């Protein structure tokens, strides 16, 4: 399986679990095991907003593209992600940026007696 990642500014999250030719995307399972070699499912025919472009089986391997959501200022790893080649079964290790840590600024007390 080869999964390309297409970065997209979004506030939602993506979780993907792979089990053979089945991808569970945010809890919804998509089984591509019946797709024969050389066949293509055209873009837009899969009822999943995260899969963009066609899904193809080339030389026995599935090829597809997933949207990779990111925040306002993505790191280079998220903005320019590498494809996932032959990822193992289980949760996919998608690149992500941790949420920003809010810092509290302590102010000096005002000198009101002056």
N, CA, C and O atoms as a GROMACS GRO file, in nm:
protein
  456
    1UNK      N    1   0.085  -0.118   0.000
    1UNK     CA    2   0.000   0.000   0.000
    1UNK      C    3   0.089   0.124   0.000
    1UNK      O    4   0.191   0.130   0.070
    2UNK      N    5   0.050   0.221  -0.079
    2UNK     CA    6   0.118   0.351  -0.080
    2UNK      C    7   0.012   0.458  -0.056
    2UNK      O    8  -0.083   0.472  -0.132
    3UNK      N    9   0.033   0.534   0.051
    3UNK     CA   10  -0.061   0.639   0.087
    3UNK      C   11   0.010   0.774   0.076
    3UNK      O   12   0.103   0.802   0.150
    4UNK      N   13  -0.036   0.854  -0.017
    4UNK     CA   14   0.012   0.992  -0.029
    4UNK      C   15  -0.070   1.076   0.068
    4UNK      O   16  -0.186   1.045   0.096
    5UNK      N   17  -0.010   1.181   0.120
    5UNK     CA   18  -0.077   1.271   0.214
    5UNK      C   19  -0.084   1.411   0.154
    5UNK      O   20   0.016   1.465   0.106
    6UNK      N   21  -0.204   1.468   0.156
    6UNK     CA   22  -0.227   1.601   0.101
    6UNK      C   23  -0.262   1.696   0.215
    6UNK      O   24  -0.375   1.695   0.264
    7UNK      N   25  -0.166   1.780   0.257
    7UNK     CA   26  -0.191   1.872   0.369
    7UNK      C   27  -0.306   1.968   0.339
    7UNK      O   28  -0.321   2.017   0.227
    8UNK      N   29  -0.386   1.993   0.441
    8UNK     CA   30  -0.503   2.079   0.426
    8UNK      C   31  -0.529   2.147   0.559
    8UNK      O   32  -0.531   2.081   0.663
    9UNK      N   33  -0.548   2.278   0.557
    9UNK     CA   34  -0.576   2.356   0.679
    9UNK      C   35  -0.716   2.321   0.728
    9UNK      O   36  -0.816   2.360   0.668
   10UNK      N   37  -0.721   2.247   0.838
   10UNK     CA   38  -0.847   2.205   0.898
   10UNK      C   39  -0.829   2.196   1.049
   10UNK      O   40  -0.718   2.173   1.098
   11UNK      N   41  -0.938   2.215   1.122
   11UNK     CA   42  -0.932   2.206   1.267
   11UNK      C   43  -0.972   2.068   1.319
   11UNK      O   44  -0.959   2.042   1.439
   12UNK      N   45  -1.020   1.979   1.231
   12UNK     CA   46  -1.057   1.846   1.278
   12UNK      C   47  -0.937   1.753   1.276
   12UNK      O   48  -0.828   1.791   1.231
   13UNK      N   49  -0.956   1.632   1.323
   13UNK     CA   50  -0.844   1.538   1.334
   13UNK      C   51  -0.870   1.415   1.248
   13UNK      O   52  -0.983   1.386   1.209
   14UNK      N   53  -0.763   1.344   1.221
   14UNK     CA   54  -0.770   1.223   1.139
   14UNK      C   55  -0.701   1.108   1.211
   14UNK      O   56  -0.587   1.121   1.255
   15UNK      N   57  -0.772   0.997   1.223
   15UNK     CA   58  -0.711   0.873   1.271
   15UNK      C   59  -0.737   0.765   1.167
   15UNK      O   60  -0.847   0.752   1.115
   16UNK      N   61  -0.633   0.689   1.137
   16UNK     CA   62  -0.645   0.583   1.037
   16UNK      C   63  -0.582   0.457   1.093
   16UNK      O   64  -0.471   0.458   1.145
   17UNK      N   65  -0.657   0.347   1.082
   17UNK     CA   66  -0.607   0.216   1.124
   17UNK      C   67  -0.610   0.126   1.002
   17UNK      O   68  -0.711   0.118   0.932
   18UNK      N   69  -0.498   0.058   0.976
   18UNK     CA   70  -0.486  -0.030   0.860
   18UNK      C   71  -0.491  -0.175   0.907
   18UNK      O   72  -0.428  -0.212   1.005
   19UNK      N   73  -0.568  -0.257   0.834
   19UNK     CA   74  -0.573  -0.402   0.857
   19UNK      C   75  -0.579  -0.467   0.719
   19UNK      O   76  -0.687  -0.484   0.662
   20UNK      N   77  -0.463  -0.502   0.665
   20UNK     CA   78  -0.458  -0.554   0.528
   20UNK      C   79  -0.499  -0.445   0.432
   20UNK      O   80  -0.439  -0.338   0.429
   21UNK      N   81  -0.602  -0.471   0.352
   21UNK     CA   82  -0.653  -0.372   0.255
   21UNK      C   83  -0.773  -0.295   0.310
   21UNK      O   84  -0.846  -0.232   0.234
   22UNK      N   85  -0.794  -0.301   0.440
   22UNK     CA   86  -0.904  -0.227   0.503
   22UNK      C   87  -0.846  -0.109   0.578
   22UNK      O   88  -0.755  -0.124   0.661
   23UNK      N   89  -0.898   0.010   0.549
   23UNK     CA   90  -0.860   0.131   0.622
   23UNK      C   91  -0.981   0.176   0.704
   23UNK      O   92  -1.090   0.192   0.650
   24UNK      N   93  -0.961   0.194   0.833
   24UNK     CA   94  -1.066   0.250   0.917
   24UNK      C   95  -1.028   0.395   0.942
   24UNK      O   96  -0.929   0.425   1.010
   25UNK      N   97  -1.108   0.484   0.886
   25UNK     CA   98  -1.080   0.627   0.887
   25UNK      C   99  -1.180   0.696   0.979
   25UNK      O  100  -1.300   0.699   0.950
   26UNK      N  101  -1.131   0.749   1.090
   26UNK     CA  102  -1.217   0.813   1.191
   26UNK      C  103  -1.336   0.724   1.225
   26UNK      O  104  -1.449   0.773   1.239
   27UNK      N  105  -1.311   0.593   1.238
   27UNK     CA  106  -1.414   0.500   1.281
   27UNK      C  107  -1.493   0.433   1.170
   27UNK      O  108  -1.564   0.337   1.198
   28UNK      N  109  -1.482   0.478   1.046
   28UNK     CA  110  -1.555   0.418   0.934
   28UNK      C  111  -1.461   0.329   0.853
   28UNK      O  112  -1.354   0.374   0.810
   29UNK      N  113  -1.501   0.203   0.831
   29UNK     CA  114  -1.415   0.107   0.762
   29UNK      C  115  -1.438   0.112   0.610
   29UNK      O  116  -1.552   0.120   0.564
   30UNK      N  117  -1.328   0.108   0.535
   30UNK     CA  118  -1.331   0.105   0.389
   30UNK      C  119  -1.246  -0.013   0.345
   30UNK      O  120  -1.124  -0.015   0.364
   31UNK      N  121  -1.313  -0.114   0.285
   31UNK     CA  122  -1.248  -0.239   0.246
   31UNK      C  123  -1.217  -0.236   0.097
   31UNK      O  124  -1.307  -0.234   0.014
   32UNK      N  125  -1.088  -0.235   0.065
   32UNK     CA  126  -1.044  -0.231  -0.075
   32UNK      C  127  -0.992  -0.366  -0.123
   32UNK      O  128  -0.928  -0.373  -0.228
   33UNK      N  129  -1.017  -0.472  -0.046
   33UNK     CA  130  -0.962  -0.604  -0.081
   33UNK      C  131  -1.019  -0.659  -0.211
   33UNK      O  132  -0.953  -0.740  -0.276
   34UNK      N  133  -1.138  -0.620  -0.252
   34UNK     CA  134  -1.199  -0.670  -0.375
   34UNK      C  135  -1.152  -0.596  -0.500
   34UNK      O  136  -1.185  -0.636  -0.612
   35UNK      N  137  -1.075  -0.489  -0.484
   35UNK     CA  138  -1.028  -0.411  -0.599
   35UNK      C  139  -0.919  -0.491  -0.671
   35UNK      O  140  -0.813  -0.516  -0.614
   36UNK      N  141  -0.945  -0.533  -0.797
   36UNK     CA  142  -0.846  -0.616  -0.867
   36UNK      C  143  -0.728  -0.534  -0.918
   36UNK      O  144  -0.735  -0.411  -0.929
   37UNK      N  145  -0.620  -0.604  -0.948
   37UNK     CA  146  -0.500  -0.538  -1.000
   37UNK      C  147  -0.533  -0.464  -1.130
   37UNK      O  148  -0.602  -0.517  -1.217
   38UNK      N  149  -0.484  -0.342  -1.140
   38UNK     CA  150  -0.508  -0.259  -1.258
   38UNK      C  151  -0.638  -0.180  -1.254
   38UNK      O  152  -0.663  -0.099  -1.344
   39UNK      N  153  -0.720  -0.201  -1.153
   39UNK     CA  154  -0.849  -0.133  -1.143
   39UNK      C  155  -0.835  -0.002  -1.066
   39UNK      O  156  -0.743   0.017  -0.986
   40UNK      N  157  -0.931   0.087  -1.092
   40UNK     CA  158  -0.934   0.219  -1.029
   40UNK      C  159  -1.075   0.251  -0.982
   40UNK      O  160  -1.172   0.228  -1.054
   41UNK      N  161  -1.086   0.303  -0.862
   41UNK     CA  162  -1.211   0.362  -0.815
   41UNK      C  163  -1.193   0.512  -0.835
   41UNK      O  164  -1.107   0.573  -0.771
   42UNK      N  165  -1.275   0.573  -0.923
   42UNK     CA  166  -1.256   0.716  -0.952
   42UNK      C  167  -1.276   0.805  -0.830
   42UNK      O  168  -1.346   0.770  -0.735
   43UNK      N  169  -1.213   0.919  -0.836
   43UNK     CA  170  -1.226   1.020  -0.730
   43UNK      C  171  -1.374   1.052  -0.710
   43UNK      O  172  -1.450   1.065  -0.806
   44UNK      N  173  -1.412   1.065  -0.585
   44UNK     CA  174  -1.549   1.103  -0.552
   44UNK      C  175  -1.646   0.987  -0.540
   44UNK      O  176  -1.758   1.009  -0.495
   45UNK      N  177  -1.608   0.866  -0.578
   45UNK     CA  178  -1.700   0.752  -0.568
   45UNK      C  179  -1.692   0.682  -0.432
   45UNK      O  180  -1.774   0.594  -0.403
   46UNK      N  181  -1.597   0.719  -0.351
   46UNK     CA  182  -1.586   0.661  -0.217
   46UNK      C  183  -1.646   0.763  -0.120
   46UNK      O  184  -1.604   0.879  -0.118
   47UNK      N  185  -1.743   0.720  -0.040
   47UNK     CA  186  -1.811   0.815   0.050
   47UNK      C  187  -1.727   0.850   0.173
   47UNK      O  188  -1.765   0.822   0.286
   48UNK      N  189  -1.612   0.912   0.146
   48UNK     CA  190  -1.521   0.951   0.254
   48UNK      C  191  -1.455   1.083   0.217
   48UNK      O  192  -1.387   1.093   0.116
   49UNK      N  193  -1.477   1.185   0.301
   49UNK     CA  194  -1.420   1.317   0.272
   49UNK      C  195  -1.268   1.319   0.284
   49UNK      O  196  -1.205   1.413   0.236
   50UNK      N  197  -1.208   1.218   0.347
   50UNK     CA  198  -1.063   1.216   0.369
   50UNK      C  199  -0.986   1.155   0.252
   50UNK      O  200  -0.867   1.182   0.237
   51UNK      N  201  -1.052   1.074   0.171
   51UNK     CA  202  -0.987   1.014   0.054
   51UNK      C  203  -1.011   1.105  -0.064
   51UNK      O  204  -1.125   1.129  -0.104
   52UNK      N  205  -0.901   1.155  -0.121
   52UNK     CA  206  -0.914   1.243  -0.237
   52UNK      C  207  -0.841   1.178  -0.355
   52UNK      O  208  -0.740   1.110  -0.337
   53UNK      N  209  -0.892   1.199  -0.471
   53UNK     CA  210  -0.833   1.137  -0.589
   53UNK      C  211  -0.878   0.993  -0.601
   53UNK      O  212  -0.956   0.944  -0.518
   54UNK      N  213  -0.829   0.924  -0.703
   54UNK     CA  214  -0.869   0.785  -0.723
   54UNK      C  215  -0.798   0.690  -0.627
   54UNK      O  216  -0.695   0.724  -0.569
   55UNK      N  217  -0.856   0.572  -0.612
   55UNK     CA  218  -0.791   0.461  -0.540
   55UNK      C  219  -0.761   0.358  -0.647
   55UNK      O  220  -0.850   0.314  -0.720
   56UNK      N  221  -0.634   0.318  -0.656
   56UNK     CA  222  -0.592   0.226  -0.761
   56UNK      C  223  -0.516   0.109  -0.701
   56UNK      O  224  -0.456   0.120  -0.593
   57UNK      N  225  -0.518  -0.003  -0.772
   57UNK     CA  226  -0.431  -0.114  -0.737
   57UNK      C  227  -0.334  -0.131  -0.853
   57UNK      O  228  -0.373  -0.164  -0.965
   58UNK      N  229  -0.206  -0.106  -0.825
   58UNK     CA  230  -0.100  -0.111  -0.925
   58UNK      C  231   0.002  -0.215  -0.881
   58UNK      O  232   0.060  -0.206  -0.772
   59UNK      N  233   0.024  -0.314  -0.967
   59UNK     CA  234   0.119  -0.422  -0.936
   59UNK      C  235   0.091  -0.483  -0.798
   59UNK      O  236   0.183  -0.515  -0.723
   60UNK      N  237  -0.038  -0.499  -0.767
   60UNK     CA  238  -0.078  -0.562  -0.643
   60UNK      C  239  -0.086  -0.471  -0.522
   60UNK      O  240  -0.132  -0.513  -0.416
   61UNK      N  241  -0.043  -0.345  -0.535
   61UNK     CA  242  -0.043  -0.251  -0.422
   61UNK      C  243  -0.151  -0.146  -0.439
   61UNK      O  244  -0.171  -0.092  -0.548
   62UNK      N  245  -0.220  -0.116  -0.330
   62UNK     CA  246  -0.316  -0.006  -0.330
   62UNK      C  247  -0.241   0.126  -0.329
   62UNK      O  248  -0.140   0.141  -0.262
   63UNK      N  249  -0.293   0.224  -0.406
   63UNK     CA  250  -0.240   0.360  -0.408
   63UNK      C  251  -0.358   0.453  -0.384
   63UNK      O  252  -0.460   0.445  -0.453
   64UNK      N  253  -0.343   0.542  -0.285
   64UNK     CA  254  -0.449   0.639  -0.258
   64UNK      C  255  -0.391   0.761  -0.191
   64UNK      O  256  -0.276   0.761  -0.145
   65UNK      N  257  -0.472   0.867  -0.185
   65UNK     CA  258  -0.430   0.991  -0.121
   65UNK      C  259  -0.530   1.028  -0.013
   65UNK      O  260  -0.652   1.027  -0.035
   66UNK      N  261  -0.477   1.062   0.104
   66UNK     CA  262  -0.559   1.108   0.217
   66UNK      C  263  -0.529   1.254   0.246
   66UNK      O  264  -0.416   1.299   0.232
   67UNK      N  265  -0.632   1.328   0.286
   67UNK     CA  266  -0.612   1.463   0.336
   67UNK      C  267  -0.542   1.453   0.472
   67UNK      O  268  -0.578   1.370   0.555
   68UNK      N  269  -0.442   1.537   0.494
   68UNK     CA  270  -0.374   1.544   0.622
   68UNK      C  271  -0.407   1.680   0.685
   68UNK      O  272  -0.354   1.782   0.641
   69UNK      N  273  -0.494   1.683   0.787
   69UNK     CA  274  -0.530   1.812   0.845
   69UNK      C  275  -0.415   1.872   0.926
   69UNK      O  276  -0.335   1.800   0.985
   70UNK      N  277  -0.410   2.004   0.925
   70UNK     CA  278  -0.308   2.072   1.006
   70UNK      C  279  -0.359   2.207   1.051
   70UNK      O  280  -0.456   2.260   0.996
   71UNK      N  281  -0.294   2.262   1.152
   71UNK     CA  282  -0.329   2.392   1.207
   71UNK      C  283  -0.275   2.506   1.124
   71UNK      O  284  -0.231   2.488   1.010
   72UNK      N  285  -0.279   2.625   1.182
   72UNK     CA  286  -0.242   2.747   1.110
   72UNK      C  287  -0.096   2.755   1.071
   72UNK      O  288  -0.063   2.811   0.967
   73UNK      N  289  -0.008   2.701   1.152
   73UNK     CA  290   0.136   2.711   1.124
   73UNK      C  291   0.200   2.572   1.130
   73UNK      O  292   0.266   2.538   1.228
   74UNK      N  293   0.181   2.491   1.024
   74UNK     CA  294   0.233   2.355   1.030
   74UNK      C  295   0.385   2.350   1.021
   74UNK      O  296   0.449   2.436   0.959
   75UNK      N  297   0.441   2.249   1.085
   75UNK     CA  298   0.585   2.225   1.072
   75UNK      C  299   0.612   2.174   0.932
   75UNK      O  300   0.520   2.139   0.858
   76UNK      N  301   0.738   2.169   0.894
   76UNK     CA  302   0.776   2.119   0.762
   76UNK      C  303   0.733   1.974   0.744
   76UNK      O  304   0.692   1.934   0.634
   77UNK      N  305   0.740   1.893   0.851
   77UNK     CA  306   0.701   1.752   0.842
   77UNK      C  307   0.553   1.735   0.810
   77UNK      O  308   0.514   1.638   0.745
   78UNK      N  309   0.471   1.830   0.854
   78UNK     CA  310   0.328   1.824   0.828
   78UNK      C  311   0.294   1.893   0.696
   78UNK      O  312   0.209   1.846   0.621
   79UNK      N  313   0.359   2.004   0.667
   79UNK     CA  314   0.331   2.078   0.544
   79UNK      C  315   0.382   2.005   0.419
   79UNK      O  316   0.325   2.020   0.310
   80UNK      N  317   0.488   1.925   0.434
   80UNK     CA  318   0.548   1.853   0.322
   80UNK      C  319   0.570   1.707   0.362
   80UNK      O  320   0.684   1.662   0.371
   81UNK      N  321   0.461   1.633   0.386
   81UNK     CA  322   0.476   1.498   0.440
   81UNK      C  323   0.526   1.398   0.336
   81UNK      O  324   0.497   1.410   0.217
   82UNK      N  325   0.601   1.301   0.382
   82UNK     CA  326   0.644   1.191   0.297
   82UNK      C  327   0.528   1.092   0.283
   82UNK      O  328   0.443   1.081   0.372
   83UNK      N  329   0.525   1.022   0.171
   83UNK     CA  330   0.424   0.918   0.151
   83UNK      C  331   0.450   0.803   0.248
   83UNK      O  332   0.563   0.781   0.292
   84UNK      N  333   0.345   0.730   0.280
   84UNK     CA  334   0.356   0.612   0.364
   84UNK      C  335   0.364   0.491   0.271
   84UNK      O  336   0.265   0.454   0.208
   85UNK      N  337   0.481   0.429   0.263
   85UNK     CA  338   0.501   0.312   0.178
   85UNK      C  339   0.494   0.186   0.262
   85UNK      O  340   0.570   0.169   0.358
   86UNK      N  341   0.403   0.099   0.226
   86UNK     CA  342   0.385  -0.029   0.296
   86UNK      C  343   0.376  -0.012   0.447
   86UNK      O  344   0.451  -0.076   0.521
   87UNK      N  345   0.284   0.073   0.494
   87UNK     CA  346   0.273   0.088   0.640
   87UNK      C  347   0.226  -0.043   0.703
   87UNK      O  348   0.149  -0.117   0.642
   88UNK      N  349   0.272  -0.073   0.823
   88UNK     CA  350   0.229  -0.196   0.890
   88UNK      C  351   0.083  -0.184   0.935
   88UNK      O  352   0.028  -0.075   0.946
   89UNK      N  353   0.022  -0.299   0.959
   89UNK     CA  354  -0.114  -0.298   1.013
   89UNK      C  355  -0.113  -0.232   1.150
   89UNK      O  356  -0.015  -0.239   1.224
   90UNK      N  357  -0.223  -0.167   1.181
   90UNK     CA  358  -0.237  -0.096   1.307
   90UNK      C  359  -0.260   0.052   1.279
   90UNK      O  360  -0.277   0.091   1.164
   91UNK      N  361  -0.260   0.134   1.384
   91UNK     CA  362  -0.277   0.279   1.366
   91UNK      C  363  -0.163   0.335   1.282
   91UNK      O  364  -0.046   0.305   1.307
   92UNK      N  365  -0.198   0.417   1.183
   92UNK     CA  366  -0.094   0.479   1.099
   92UNK      C  367  -0.028   0.594   1.175
   92UNK      O  368  -0.095   0.672   1.243
   93UNK      N  369   0.102   0.603   1.161
   93UNK     CA  370   0.178   0.711   1.223
   93UNK      C  371   0.176   0.831   1.128
   93UNK      O  372   0.270   0.852   1.051
   94UNK      N  373   0.070   0.910   1.136
   94UNK     CA  374   0.057   1.030   1.053
   94UNK      C  375   0.134   1.144   1.117
   94UNK      O  376   0.131   1.160   1.239
   95UNK      N  377   0.202   1.224   1.035
   95UNK     CA  378   0.271   1.339   1.095
   95UNK      C  379   0.169   1.438   1.152
   95UNK      O  380   0.061   1.457   1.095
   96UNK      N  381   0.203   1.499   1.264
   96UNK     CA  382   0.113   1.597   1.326
   96UNK      C  383   0.196   1.693   1.410
   96UNK      O  384   0.309   1.665   1.448
   97UNK      N  385   0.136   1.806   1.437
   97UNK     CA  386   0.197   1.904   1.526
   97UNK      C  387   0.118   1.903   1.656
   97UNK      O  388  -0.005   1.907   1.654
   98UNK      N  389   0.187   1.899   1.770
   98UNK     CA  390   0.114   1.904   1.897
   98UNK      C  391   0.043   2.039   1.911
   98UNK      O  392   0.088   2.138   1.855
   99UNK      N  393  -0.066   2.042   1.985
   99UNK     CA  394  -0.136   2.170   2.003
   99UNK      C  395  -0.046   2.269   2.075
   99UNK      O  396   0.037   2.230   2.158
  100UNK      N  397  -0.062   2.396   2.043
  100UNK     CA  398   0.021   2.497   2.110
  100UNK      C  399  -0.009   2.503   2.260
  100UNK      O  400  -0.122   2.484   2.304
  101UNK      N  401   0.094   2.529   2.335
  101UNK     CA  402   0.080   2.542   2.480
  101UNK      C  403   0.056   2.689   2.511
  101UNK      O  404   0.135   2.775   2.473
  102UNK      N  405  -0.053   2.716   2.580
  102UNK     CA  406  -0.082   2.855   2.616
  102UNK      C  407   0.006   2.892   2.735
  102UNK      O  408   0.016   2.818   2.833
  103UNK      N  409   0.067   3.008   2.725
  103UNK     CA  410   0.151   3.055   2.833
  103UNK      C  411   0.083   3.172   2.901
  103UNK      O  412   0.036   3.266   2.837
  104UNK      N  413   0.079   3.163   3.033
  104UNK     CA  414   0.021   3.273   3.109
  104UNK      C  415   0.131   3.376   3.135
  104UNK      O  416   0.242   3.342   3.174
  105UNK      N  417   0.098   3.500   3.112
  105UNK     CA  418   0.192   3.609   3.135
  105UNK      C  419   0.155   3.676   3.266
  105UNK      O  420   0.044   3.729   3.282
  106UNK      N  421   0.248   3.673   3.358
  106UNK     CA  422   0.220   3.738   3.486
  106UNK      C  423   0.257   3.884   3.475
  106UNK      O  424   0.366   3.918   3.429
  107UNK      N  425   0.167   3.969   3.516
  107UNK     CA  426   0.192   4.113   3.509
  107UNK      C  427   0.245   4.162   3.643
  107UNK      O  428   0.210   4.110   3.749
  108UNK      N  429   0.328   4.263   3.634
  108UNK     CA  430   0.377   4.329   3.755
  108UNK      C  431   0.261   4.407   3.817
  108UNK      O  432   0.183   4.467   3.744
  109UNK      N  433   0.249   4.406   3.948
  109UNK     CA  434   0.142   4.486   4.009
  109UNK      C  435   0.168   4.635   3.981
  109UNK      O  436   0.281   4.682   3.984
  110UNK      N  437   0.063   4.705   3.956
  110UNK     CA  438   0.074   4.848   3.927
  110UNK      C  439   0.108   4.925   4.055
  110UNK      O  440   0.060   4.892   4.163
  111UNK      N  441   0.193   5.028   4.042
  111UNK     CA  442   0.229   5.111   4.156
  111UNK      C  443   0.127   5.224   4.163
  111UNK      O  444   0.142   5.326   4.095
  112UNK      N  445   0.025   5.206   4.243
  112UNK     CA  446  -0.084   5.302   4.252
  112UNK      C  447  -0.062   5.407   4.359
  112UNK      O  448  -0.140   5.502   4.368
  113UNK      N  449   0.043   5.393   4.441
  113UNK     CA  450   0.069   5.490   4.548
  113UNK      C  451   0.152   5.608   4.499
  113UNK      O  452   0.167   5.706   4.572
  114UNK      N  453   0.205   5.602   4.380
  114UNK     CA  454   0.294   5.708   4.336
  114UNK      C  455   0.223   5.830   4.288
  114UNK      O  456   0.287   5.927   4.247
   0.00000   0.00000   0.00000
